């Protein structure tokens, strides 16, 4: 009888078994049976059968056992739809009783049979009868005596002897596992892994191949690849159990299966079985189209395949495996690309904390920039630069970072801040330069004046103490944690090339420095979508000149100060143009308010007064005069360009002269100039007129021709709504979703982290809108701006996103649907964006 009923099925090649009804393990076992592998006889119980068992509706146990063809021992294992959802603990050696123990004793030895019986009693008592494990703690290590003591303890605790009927044993095991799956704790655990609350569980009942006997016997697992890097390598573990040796124990992977107590490997002990096992795994690889791990036993030299599971793997190994399968023609390239989770590429691009190493967690914050690093605590940029000069790794700790901290961030190996969210200054710059960053660690007490941190548990850390910042998981760890190095290799490059062949939207990078641009170029970004010029002014030797310009009292004096900055900016832009080798470079003109370039404390005011040879009172009054209640909504961006036009004049002149410099080198470049924070057509008209005038002057002075493209950064709701008025004046609209989200929600992107987690937990927002693009609200503004801009500006108007959302797969999907030309993101997120874009294009093709 192949099928007992519609819910309990003997696994045969043509049995009606699906992962959606019987679970992944049952379906995989059927595939192994179809490959004619030596799989012990197995019966599968469907989700419906297991649900019925939990409710008290037991199947016909006699009929079920009959399907196992008189096997003495069998095991029950869980079979959830997705293996990652887990399930109850497997129960082995069901059917063991006094009679079976006596029969086995003659075959494998009395001591080994007693040991099997003892282990079953212990497992049944704890996991099926739910007895206190302590009751079996004192049983003897001697199998014979220990078995007698365990049976007596069971009888005393339950007031009935240990069940001898295999049908009773099996029924209780099935009932226990079914009810455990439907319990509250199990439901919450699997929901945390992404399973639906009503996910079903299947069970498989399999004849035991115990791997004990007089000949070569043993148990093990084996796979053909290294789980860490995907290299072709036989790894696994094997424990010989001949003549009653101990049961399977865990061991580390090795080139060959581990040597047993006699110092011999499986290949030496059972060469024929070893060769069969390799052949079976190779067959599984090609027919199941996946790298598999086989669980097996040997019984007197005869091989049994008990189970096959997908090899566990790191992100690096996953890429290597997918590429290898595609290159060998086992799977198409499209499937190889779809098998890799885009965000998993972060593991290849950054160092990370060893997941198996102990972690002494001091505090948690927001995982703002992936990667991990260990260093000594410093509390300001000067200390970070000094540590870097000494060759010491340091962690820059700030309440929140600002533009003046750029040099310190470049000198540090990681950043930790008390405040901020996913689009705060520290987060954006950290992701841009590949610097691990945890922001919003407000559970710690930041005492900047005392130069110390206090953890929630009361531990105090001072400057010079060593911590580890894990920007991937958002944790701060005490001391030096074990780190794993980044691991992209040739397979990664191949996968990225395939992604570029498939995707239909361009990917640029946000890059402010030559170092950023080089990273972007190495990751094959198709240009720079956002170059924030303000960071260039904080370089050593430039900040004082910038401050002189701020303190100048007349346009002529401002222009004179800016004239000293012009050659520096010219060199900056020329470097970017050369690095990008003809790829487009979009330069945003100065955006932040001027007060960001000025010191905030009394000591800084004194230093500035000395540097500028001005009375302290003059410096203090000027700093106070530039202060604003809401500086992010004040005199910044295009407003600065209109009220202090000399700044934009200098920057555009530097751009044009740099363009001519690289044209002399043979590099063809059409620079893109972007006006920030636009909200009205007249703003664009005013700035455009001055830029055109500067361009005309440079052409006249040099007698040279060059072209450029002018665009605006759409980061105010009004600019999106009035895009039809703005678009005819420009060549492109680039949506800055960081500020656009901030202004649409009325949220401070630097302060929202304090309450955002609670908002998400309580369902106010489905996700942090600074982390995941708000499709409904902000997305509607993008759609309106894109549609109105294209309608008024013509079909050649370029549309893009240059905010931090540009690297998110969900945002890329939105941009493709809205007809955007490209997305721009931090350099280290470029590979993520390239892969995500390819996957979206592939899914569109296959429907």
C-alpha positions in Angstrom: 0.0 0.0 0.0 1.8 3.1 -1.2 -0.5 5.7 0.2 -2.3 5.1 3.5 -4.5 8.2 3.1 -4.2 11.6 1.5 -2.0 12.8 4.4 0.4 9.9 5.1 2.5 8.8 2.1 5.3 6.3 1.6 8.1 8.3 -0.2 8.5 6.7 -3.6 9.5 8.3 -6.9 6.0 9.0 -8.1 4.3 9.7 -4.7 2.3 12.9 -4.5 4.7 15.0 -2.3 5.2 18.7 -2.4 7.2 21.1 -0.2 4.1 23.2 0.2 2.2 20.2 1.7 4.8 17.9 3.2 7.8 20.2 3.7 11.2 20.6 2.2 12.8 17.6 3.9 10.2 15.2 2.6 10.5 16.6 -0.9 14.2 16.4 -0.9 14.1 12.8 0.3 11.8 12.0 -2.6 14.3 13.6 -5.0 17.1 11.4 -3.6 14.8 8.3 -4.0 14.3 9.4 -7.6 18.0 9.4 -8.1 18.1 5.8 -6.9 20.2 6.7 -3.9 20.3 4.3 -0.9 17.7 6.1 1.2 16.1 4.0 4.0 12.3 3.4 3.7 10.5 6.6 4.7 6.9 7.7 5.3 5.9 11.4 5.0 3.1 13.0 7.1 1.6 16.1 5.5 0.9 19.4 7.2 -2.7 18.5 7.5 -1.9 15.2 9.2 0.4 16.8 11.7 -2.2 19.5 12.4 -4.7 16.8 13.0 -2.3 14.9 15.4 -1.9 18.1 17.4 -5.7 18.3 17.8 -5.9 14.6 18.9 -6.7 13.0 15.6 -4.1 10.2 15.4 -3.6 8.1 12.2 -3.7 4.3 12.0 -0.4 3.5 13.7 -0.5 -0.2 12.7 -0.9 0.8 9.0 1.8 3.4 9.3 4.3 0.9 10.8 3.4 -1.6 8.2 4.7 0.8 5.5 8.1 0.7 7.2 8.2 -3.0 6.3 8.8 -4.4 9.7 11.7 -2.2 10.7 12.8 -2.6 14.3 13.9 1.0 14.8 12.9 4.3 13.2 13.3 8.0 13.7 11.0 11.0 13.2 12.3 14.3 11.8 10.6 17.7 11.2 9.9 18.8 7.6 8.9 22.5 7.5 8.3 24.2 4.1 11.5 26.3 4.5 14.4 24.6 6.3 15.4 27.9 7.9 12.1 27.9 9.9 13.4 25.1 12.0 11.1 22.6 13.8 11.1 20.3 16.8 14.1 18.2 17.8 14.4 14.9 15.9 13.8 11.7 17.9 15.9 8.6 17.1 15.7 4.9 17.8 12.0 4.8 18.2 10.9 1.1 18.6 13.7 0.3 21.0 12.4 -2.0 23.8 13.5 -5.0 25.7 12.9 -7.4 22.8 14.7 -5.3 20.2 17.6 -4.7 22.6 18.1 -8.4 23.0 18.0 -9.0 19.3 20.4 -6.1 18.6 22.8 -7.3 21.4 23.5 -10.5 19.4 24.3 -8.4 16.3 26.2 -5.4 17.6 27.1 -6.3 21.1 25.3 -6.1 24.4 27.0 -2.9 25.5 26.2 -1.1 22.3 22.6 -2.2 22.4 22.3 -1.1 26.0 23.8 2.3 25.1 21.2 2.8 22.2 18.4 1.8 24.5 19.6 4.2 27.3 19.8 7.1 24.9 16.3 6.5 23.6 14.9 6.4 27.1 16.7 9.6 28.0 15.5 11.4 24.8 11.9 10.1 25.2 11.7 11.0 28.8 12.9 14.6 28.3 11.5 15.5 24.9 8.3 13.4 24.7 7.2 12.7 28.2 8.4 16.2 29.2 10.1 15.0 32.4 12.6 17.0 34.3 16.1 16.3 32.8 17.5 16.4 36.3 15.9 13.1 37.2 18.4 11.3 34.8 21.5 13.3 35.8 22.7 10.6 38.2 22.3 7.5 36.1 25.5 5.4 35.8 27.9 5.8 32.9 27.9 2.1 32.6 25.3 1.3 29.8 23.8 -1.8 31.5 23.5 -0.2 34.9 22.5 3.2 33.5 19.7 1.7 31.5 18.3 -0.1 34.5 18.4 3.2 36.5 16.9 5.2 33.7 14.0 2.8 33.3 13.4 2.7 37.0 13.4 6.5 37.2 11.0 6.8 34.3 8.6 4.3 35.9 8.8 6.1 39.3 8.1 9.5 37.8 5.3 8.5 35.4 3.9 5.7 37.6 3.9 3.4 34.7 6.7 1.3 33.0 8.5 2.6 29.9 6.3 1.8 26.9 7.3 -1.3 25.0 4.9 -1.1 22.1 6.6 0.7 19.1 3.1 2.0 18.0 2.6 3.6 21.4 6.1 5.1 21.3 5.7 6.5 17.8 2.2 7.9 18.5 3.6 9.8 21.5 6.5 11.1 19.6 4.3 12.4 16.8 1.9 14.0 19.2 4.7 15.7 21.1 6.3 17.1 18.0 3.0 18.3 16.5 2.0 20.1 19.7 5.4 21.6 20.1 5.2 23.1 16.6 1.8 24.7 17.3 2.9 26.1 20.7 3.2 29.8 21.3 7.0 29.8 21.7 7.7 27.9 18.5 5.3 30.1 16.6 7.1 33.3 17.7 10.5 31.8 16.9 9.6 30.9 13.4 7.8 34.2 12.8 11.1 35.9 13.8 12.7 33.9 11.0 10.1 35.2 8.5 7.6 32.3 8.6 3.9 33.0 8.5 2.1 32.4 11.8 0.1 29.5 10.4 3.1 27.8 8.7 2.6 24.0 8.5 4.9 21.3 9.7 5.4 17.9 8.0 7.0 14.9 9.7 9.0 12.1 8.1 9.2 8.7 9.8 12.3 6.8 8.5 13.7 3.4 9.1 16.9 3.7 11.2 20.2 2.7 9.7 22.1 2.7 13.0 25.6 2.4 11.7 26.7 -0.2 14.3 28.0 -3.7 13.6 30.9 -6.0 13.4 32.3 -4.6 10.1 33.1 -1.0 9.2 30.3 1.1 10.6 29.9 4.7 11.4 27.9 8.0 10.9 28.8 11.3 9.3 28.0 14.2 7.0 29.9 15.1 3.9 29.8 17.9 1.3 31.9 18.8 -1.7 32.5 22.5 -1.0 34.0 24.7 1.7 31.1 26.5 3.5 33.3 29.6 4.1 34.6 30.4 0.7 32.8 28.0 -1.7 36.1 26.3 -2.8 35.8 22.8 -4.2 36.8 20.8 -1.2 35.5 17.6 0.5 34.6 18.6 4.1 32.5 17.0 6.8 32.9 14.6 9.7 32.8 10.9 10.3 33.0 8.8 13.4 33.7 5.1 13.1 31.4 3.1 15.4 32.7 -0.4 14.7 32.5 -2.7 17.7 30.3 -0.4 19.6 32.3 2.8 19.4 30.6 6.0 20.7 27.9 7.7 18.6 28.4 10.6 16.1 30.1 13.7 17.5 30.6 17.0 15.9 34.0 18.0 14.5 35.5 20.7 12.4 35.7 20.5 8.6 38.8 19.1 7.0 40.2 18.4 3.6 39.2 14.7 4.0 36.6 13.4 6.5 38.1 13.3 10.0 40.3 10.5 11.1 38.8 8.3 13.7 40.4 7.0 16.9 42.5 4.5 14.9 44.0 7.4 13.0 42.4 6.3 9.7 40.2 8.4 7.4 36.9 7.2 5.9 38.6 7.0 2.5 41.1 4.5 4.1 38.5 2.6 6.2 35.9 2.2 3.5 37.3 3.3 0.1 34.3 1.8 -1.9 31.7 3.6 0.3 33.8 6.8 0.2 33.8 6.7 -3.6 30.1 6.0 -3.7 29.4 8.9 -1.3 31.4 11.3 -3.6 29.5 10.0 -6.6 26.2 10.4 -4.9 27.0 14.0 -3.9 28.1 14.9 -7.4 24.9 13.4 -8.8 22.9 15.4 -6.2 24.7 18.6 -7.3 23.9 18.2 -11.0 20.3 16.8 -10.6 19.2 19.0 -7.7 21.1 22.0 -9.1 22.6 22.8 -5.7 25.5 22.1 -3.5 24.2 19.5 -1.0 25.4 18.0 2.3 24.6 14.3 2.8 24.0 12.7 6.2 24.9 9.1 6.0 25.7 5.9 7.9 27.8 2.9 7.1 26.5 -0.5 8.3 29.0 -3.3 7.8 30.4 -1.3 4.9 27.0 -0.7 3.3 26.2 3.0 2.6 22.8 4.6 3.6 21.9 8.2 2.7 19.6 9.4 5.5 19.1 13.0 4.4 20.3 15.7 2.1 20.3 19.4 2.9 21.4 22.5 1.2 25.0 23.3 2.2 25.1 26.2 4.7 27.3 29.0 3.4 28.6 32.5 3.9 27.8 35.2 1.4 31.2 34.7 -0.1 30.6 31.0 -0.5 27.1 31.6 -1.9 28.5 33.8 -4.7 31.2 31.3 -5.5 28.7 28.4 -5.5 26.2 30.2 -7.7 28.9 31.3 -10.2 30.4 27.8 -10.4 27.0 26.1 -11.0 26.2 28.6 -13.8 29.6 28.3 -15.4 29.2 24.5 -15.5 25.8 24.9 -17.2 23.9 23.4 -14.2 21.9 26.6 -13.7 21.4 29.6 -16.0 23.2 32.9 -15.2 19.9 34.5 -14.4 19.2 32.0 -11.7 22.7 32.4 -10.3 22.0 36.2 -10.0 18.6 35.6 -8.3 20.1 33.2 -5.7 22.2 36.0 -4.1 20.5 38.4 -1.7 21.8 41.9 -2.7 22.3 43.1 0.9 24.4 39.9 1.6 27.1 41.5 -0.5 27.9 43.8 2.4 29.5 40.7 4.0 32.0 40.5 1.1 32.9 44.2 1.1 33.5 44.8 4.8 35.1 43.1 7.8 32.6 41.6 10.2 32.5 40.2 13.7 33.0 36.4 13.7 29.4 35.1 14.4 30.8 32.2 16.4 33.0 34.4 18.7 31.8 35.5 22.1 30.4 39.1 22.2 30.5 41.4 25.3 27.8 43.9 24.2 28.1 47.3 25.8 25.2 49.0 24.0 23.1 48.9 20.9 22.3 51.6 18.4 21.4 51.9 14.7 23.4 49.9 12.2 24.2 52.9 10.1 27.2 51.8 8.0 28.2 48.1 7.7 31.5 46.6 8.8 33.3 46.1 12.1 36.5 47.6 13.5 38.3 47.7 16.8 40.1 50.7 18.2 40.8 53.0 21.1 38.2 55.6 22.0 38.9 59.3 21.0 36.5 62.1 21.4 37.4 64.6 18.7 38.9 64.8 15.2 42.2 66.2 16.4 42.7 63.2 18.6 41.7 60.8 15.8 44.2 62.4 13.5 46.9 62.2 16.1 46.2 58.5 16.7 46.3 57.9 13.0 49.7 59.6 12.7 51.0 57.3 15.5 49.6 54.3 13.6 47.0 53.5 16.2 43.5 52.4 15.3 40.9 54.6 16.9 37.1 54.9 17.2 35.7 58.5 16.9 33.0 59.1 19.5 30.8 62.1 19.1 27.3 63.2 20.2 26.8 63.7 16.5 29.2 64.4 13.7 29.3 67.5 11.4 31.2 68.7 8.5 34.1 69.7 10.8 34.6 66.0 11.7 35.4 64.8 8.2 39.1 64.7 8.8 38.6 62.8 12.0 36.3 60.3 10.3 38.9 59.6 7.6 41.5 59.0 10.4 39.3 56.7 12.5 38.5 53.1 11.8 34.9 53.5 13.0 32.4 56.0 14.4 30.0 55.9 17.3 27.4 58.7 18.0 24.8 59.3 20.6 22.4 60.9 18.2 21.4 60.5 14.6 19.5 58.2 12.2 20.1 56.4 9.0 20.6 59.6 7.0 22.5 61.6 9.7 25.9 63.0 8.8 27.8 60.2 10.4 25.7 57.5 8.6 25.9 59.1 5.2 29.6 59.8 5.3 30.3 56.4 7.0 28.6 54.5 4.1 30.3 56.7 1.6 33.8 56.0 2.7 33.2 52.4 3.9 33.6 53.3 7.6 31.7 51.1 10.2 29.3 53.3 12.0 26.7 52.9 14.8 24.5 56.0 15.5 21.8 56.7 18.0 23.4 54.8 20.8 21.4 56.8 23.3 21.4 54.1 25.9 25.0 55.0 26.6 25.8 58.2 28.5 28.1 60.4 26.5 30.1 62.7 28.8 32.2 64.6 26.3 33.7 67.1 28.8 34.9 64.2 31.0 35.9 62.2 27.9 34.1 59.1 29.0 31.2 56.9 28.2 29.0 55.0 30.6 27.3 51.8 29.4 23.8 50.9 30.5 25.2 48.3 32.9 27.3 51.0 34.6 30.7 50.2 33.1 32.7 53.4 32.4 35.0 53.7 29.4 37.6 56.5 29.1 39.6 57.8 26.2 42.1 55.2 25.2 39.9 52.2 26.2 39.4 49.7 23.4 36.0 48.9 21.9 34.7 47.2 18.8 32.0 48.9 16.7 29.8 46.5 14.7 28.1 48.7 12.1 26.4 45.6 10.5 24.4 44.7 13.6 24.4 48.1 15.4 26.2 46.9 18.5 29.1 48.3 20.5 31.3 45.6 22.0 33.8 45.7 24.8 37.4 45.2 23.9 38.8 43.5 20.8 36.3 41.1 19.1 37.3 38.4 16.7 36.9 39.8 13.2 36.6 38.1 9.8 38.2 39.9 6.8 36.2 41.0 3.7 36.2 38.3 1.1 35.2 39.3 -2.5 37.1 37.3 -5.2 37.0 36.4 -8.8 33.6 34.9 -8.5 32.3 38.2 -7.2 33.7 40.0 -10.2 32.1 37.5 -12.6 28.7 37.8 -10.9 28.9 41.6 -11.1 29.7 41.4 -14.8 26.6 39.2 -15.3 24.5 41.7 -13.3 25.6 44.5 -15.6 24.6 42.5 -18.7 21.1 42.1 -17.3 20.2 45.4 -15.6 18.4 48.2 -17.4 19.0 51.2 -15.1 22.3 52.9 -14.5 24.1 53.0 -11.1 26.3 55.9 -10.1 28.1 56.7 -6.8 28.0 59.5 -4.4 31.6 60.5 -4.1 33.3 63.6 -2.7 37.0 62.9 -2.8 39.5 61.1 -5.1 39.5 58.2 -2.7 35.7 57.9 -2.9 35.9 58.2 -6.7 38.5 55.5 -6.9 36.3 53.1 -4.9 33.4 54.0 -7.1 35.4 53.3 -10.2 36.7 50.0 -8.9 33.1 49.0 -8.2 32.2 50.0 -11.8 29.9 52.8 -11.0 28.7 54.6 -14.1 29.8 58.0 -13.0 29.3 60.2 -9.9 25.7 61.1 -9.2 26.5 63.4 -6.3 29.7 65.2 -5.3 29.2 67.2 -2.2 31.7 70.1 -2.5 31.4 71.3 1.1 33.6 68.5 2.3 36.4 69.8 0.2 36.5 73.0 2.3 37.3 71.2 5.5 40.6 70.0 4.3 43.6 71.3 6.2 44.7 74.7 4.8 41.3 75.5 3.3 39.1 76.0 6.4 40.9 79.2 7.4 40.5 80.6 4.0 36.9 79.7 4.0 36.5 81.5 7.3 38.2 84.6 5.9 35.6 84.6 3.2 32.8 84.4 5.7 34.2 87.3 7.7 34.7 89.5 4.6 32.6 92.6 4.7 32.3 93.3 1.0 31.8 91.2 -2.2 35.2 92.3 -3.3 36.9 91.0 -0.2 34.8 87.7 -0.4 35.9 87.2 -4.0 39.6 87.8 -3.0 39.4 85.1 -0.3 37.6 82.7 -2.7 40.3 83.4 -5.3 42.7 81.5 -3.0 40.3 78.5 -2.9 39.8 78.4 -6.6 43.0 76.5 -7.6 42.3 74.0 -4.8 38.8 73.4 -6.1 40.1 73.3 -9.6 42.5 70.5 -8.7 39.8 68.6 -6.8 37.5 68.6 -9.8 40.3 67.7 -12.2 41.2 64.7 -10.0 37.6 63.5 -10.0 37.3 63.9 -13.8 40.5 62.0 -14.4 39.6 59.1 -12.1 36.2 58.7 -13.7 37.8 58.6 -17.2 35.0 60.3 -19.1 32.1 59.0 -17.0 29.7 61.7 -15.9 30.4 63.7 -12.8 27.6 65.6 -11.1 28.9 68.3 -8.8 26.5 69.9 -6.2 27.3 73.5 -5.5 27.9 74.5 -1.8 24.9 73.4 0.3 25.3 73.8 4.1 24.8 77.0 5.9 28.0 79.1 6.6 27.9 78.6 10.4 28.9 75.0 9.9 32.4 76.2 8.9 32.8 78.1 12.2 33.8 76.9 15.6 31.0 76.5 18.2 32.9 76.9 21.5 34.7 79.7 23.2 38.1 78.1 22.7 37.5 77.8 19.0 36.4 81.4 18.8 39.7 82.5 20.4 41.7 80.4 18.0 39.8 81.9 15.0 40.3 85.4 16.3 44.0 84.8 16.5 44.1 83.2 13.0 42.2 86.1 11.4 43.9 88.8 13.5 40.5 90.0 14.7 39.2 91.0 18.2 37.5 88.1 19.9 34.3 90.3 20.3 34.1 90.7 16.5 34.4 86.9 15.9 31.8 86.1 18.6 29.3 88.6 17.2 29.8 87.3 13.6 29.3 83.7 14.7 26.2 84.7 16.6 24.9 86.7 13.7 25.2 83.6 11.4 23.4 81.4 13.9 19.9 80.2 12.9 17.0 78.6 14.8 16.4 76.0 12.0 19.7 76.0 9.9 18.6 73.2 7.7 15.6 75.3 6.6 17.6 78.5 6.6 20.3 80.2 4.4 21.7 77.2 2.7 21.8 75.7 -0.8 20.6 77.9 -3.6 19.7 80.6 -1.0 23.4 80.9 -0.2 24.2 81.0 -3.9 21.8 84.0 -4.5 22.8 86.0 -1.4 26.5 85.3 -1.5 26.9 84.7 -5.3 30.7 84.9 -5.2 30.8 81.3 -3.8 29.0 79.7 -6.8 30.9 81.9 -9.2 34.2 80.5 -7.8 33.0 76.9 -7.9 31.7 77.0 -11.4 34.8 78.7 -12.7 36.9 76.0 -11.0 34.7 73.3 -12.7 35.1 74.8 -16.1 38.9 75.3 -15.7 39.2 71.7 -14.5 37.3 70.6 -17.5 39.7 72.3 -19.8 42.6 70.8 -17.8 41.5 67.2 -18.4 40.5 67.9 -22.0 44.2 68.7 -22.5 45.0 65.2 -21.1 42.7 63.6 -23.7 39.9 62.9 -21.2 36.5 63.8 -22.6 34.1 65.2 -19.9 30.9 67.1 -19.9 30.5 68.2 -16.2 27.1 68.3 -14.6 26.4 71.2 -12.2 23.7 70.8 -9.7 21.9 73.5 -7.7 20.8 72.4 -4.3 17.6 73.0 -2.3 15.6 74.7 -5.1 12.0 75.5 -4.5 11.2 78.2 -7.1 11.8 78.7 -10.8 13.2 82.2 -10.2 16.0 80.7 -8.1 17.1 78.6 -11.0 16.9 81.6 -13.4 19.1 83.7 -11.2 21.8 81.0 -10.6 21.7 79.8 -14.2 22.3 83.3 -15.5 25.5 83.7 -13.3 26.7 80.2 -14.3 26.2 80.9 -18.0 28.1 84.2 -17.5 31.0 82.5 -15.9 31.1 79.9 -18.7 31.1 82.6 -21.3 33.9 84.5 -19.5 36.1 81.3 -19.3 35.5 80.6 -22.9 36.5 84.1 -23.8 39.6 84.1 -21.6 40.9 80.8 -22.8 39.6 80.8 -26.3 38.5 77.2 -25.7 35.1 75.5 -26.1 33.5 73.1 -23.6 30.0 72.0 -22.7 28.2 71.4 -19.4 24.9 70.3 -18.1 22.9 72.2 -15.5 20.4 70.5 -13.2 18.7 70.9 -9.8 18.5 68.8 -6.7 14.8 68.2 -6.0 14.7 68.0 -2.2 11.8 70.2 -1.3 8.2 69.2 -1.8 7.5 72.4 -3.7 10.3 71.7 -6.2 8.6 68.3 -6.9 5.2 69.9 -7.3 6.5 72.7 -9.5 8.8 70.5 -11.6 6.9 71.6 -14.8 8.2 75.2 -14.2 11.7 74.2 -13.4 12.4 71.4 -16.0 12.6 73.6 -19.1 15.5 75.5 -17.6 17.7 72.4 -16.8 19.0 69.1 -18.3 18.3 66.9 -15.3 16.3 66.6 -12.0 18.1 64.6 -9.3 15.9 63.8 -6.3 17.6 64.2 -3.0 15.4 61.8 -0.9 17.2 62.4 2.4 16.0 66.1 2.7 12.8 65.4 0.7 11.8 62.8 3.3 12.7 65.1 6.1 10.6 67.9 4.8 7.7 65.7 3.7 7.4 64.1 7.2 8.5 67.2 9.2 11.1 64.9 10.8 14.7 65.8 11.7 16.8 63.1 10.1 19.3 63.6 12.9 16.9 63.4 15.8 14.3 60.9 14.6 16.4 58.0 15.7 15.4 58.6 19.3 11.8 57.5 18.8 11.8 55.8 15.3 12.2 52.3 16.7 9.1 52.7 18.9 7.2 54.2 16.0 8.0 51.2 13.8 7.2 48.8 16.6 3.8 50.4 17.2 3.0 50.4 13.5 3.0 54.2 13.0 5.4 53.7 10.1 6.0 50.3 8.5 9.7 51.1 8.3 12.1 54.0 9.1 11.4 56.3 6.1 15.0 57.4 6.2 16.1 53.8 5.7 13.5 52.6 3.3 11.9 55.0 0.8 8.3 55.9 1.6 6.6 54.8 -1.6 3.2 56.2 -0.6 4.1 59.7 0.5 7.6 60.7 -0.7 7.2 58.3 -3.6 4.1 60.1 -4.8 6.1 63.4 -4.8 8.8 61.7 -6.9 6.2 60.4 -9.3 4.6 63.8 -9.6 7.9 65.6 -10.1 9.1 63.0 -12.7 5.8 63.1 -14.7 5.5 66.9 -14.7 9.2 67.4 -15.3 9.3 65.1 -18.3 6.1 66.5 -19.7 7.5 70.1 -19.6 11.2 69.4 -20.1 11.0 67.0 -23.0 12.0 63.3 -23.4 15.7 64.1 -22.9 15.3 65.3 -19.3 17.4 63.0 -17.1 15.8 61.7 -13.8 17.6 60.2 -10.9 17.8 59.6 -7.2 20.9 60.7 -5.4 19.8 60.3 -1.7 20.9 57.4 0.4 17.7 55.5 -0.6 19.4 55.0 -4.0 21.2 51.9 -2.8 18.1 50.1 -1.5 16.7 47.3 -3.7 13.1 48.5 -2.9 14.0 52.1 -4.0 15.6 50.8 -7.2 12.4 48.9 -8.0 10.4 52.2 -7.6 12.9 54.1 -9.8 12.7 51.6 -12.6 8.9 51.6 -12.5 8.9 55.4 -12.6 11.2 55.6 -15.6 14.3 57.0 -13.8 17.6 56.9 -15.7 19.9 56.1 -12.8 20.2 55.8 -9.1 23.2 57.1 -7.1 24.4 55.7 -3.8 27.4 55.4 -1.6 30.4 53.7 -3.3 30.3 50.6 -1.1 26.6 50.2 -2.0 27.2 50.2 -5.7 27.6 46.4 -6.0 24.3 46.0 -4.0 22.5 48.3 -6.3 23.9 46.7 -9.5 22.8 43.2 -8.4 19.4 44.5 -7.2 18.8 46.2 -10.5 19.7 43.0 -12.4 17.4 40.9 -10.4 14.5 43.3 -11.0 15.1 43.2 -14.7 15.3 39.4 -14.7 12.0 39.0 -12.7 10.3 41.4 -15.2 11.4 39.1 -18.0 10.2 35.9 -16.4 7.0 37.5 -15.2 
